[in-house]
Amino acid sequence: MGTVPFSDYIRRAPQADLNIFGLQPEPDFEVIRRLVDATDSTCMFVRDSGRESALA
């Protein structure tokens, strides 16, 4: 069984009230627009500073 591309999974995923996606250091706004269109719901794109620690 092969790996399902993320873009295919998004189209098959259950509808959510809010989708949270990680944001790349250099955002590709066309990809962001496609995700919003594909999910047909509210999307939040987040990015951390890289200085956080899960062990804190």
N, C-alpha and C positions, 0 to 999 in steps of 0.2 A: 504494500500500500504506500503510495507516494505522499509527499508533503503537500498540503493544500496551501496555495498562495494566500497571503493575508487579504488581498483584494477580493478573492473569491469567498473567503470566510465571512467578510463583512456583509456581503450581499445575502448570505444564508443565515446570519446570526439573528436571534430574536430581537424584536424592536425594544429599545431601551428608552427611558425618559431622558437619560444623560449618558453620553459616551465620553470617556476620558482617554485621550491619546497622548503619548509622549511626543515632544517636539524636538526636532533635530537642531543642532547649533546653527545651521544654515537652512532655515525653513524653505520648503518647496511649496509655495502657495497654491500651485495647481493641484498637487496631491491633497492638500488640506481641503480645497474646494470639492474634489472628488469624494473624499471621505464624508463630508457633510451631505453631499447629494446622495451618496450610496446608503447612508444610515437613515436619512430623512427624519432626523431628530436633532436635538441640541447636542453640540459637541464642545468639549473643553480641551484645549491643547495646553499641556504643562511642560515645563522644563525646570530642572533644578540647577543649582550653582555648581554641583559636583563636590561641594565641601561638606555635605551632610553625611552623617554616619548612622547606619541602622543599629549600631551597637550603643548609641548614646542613651 
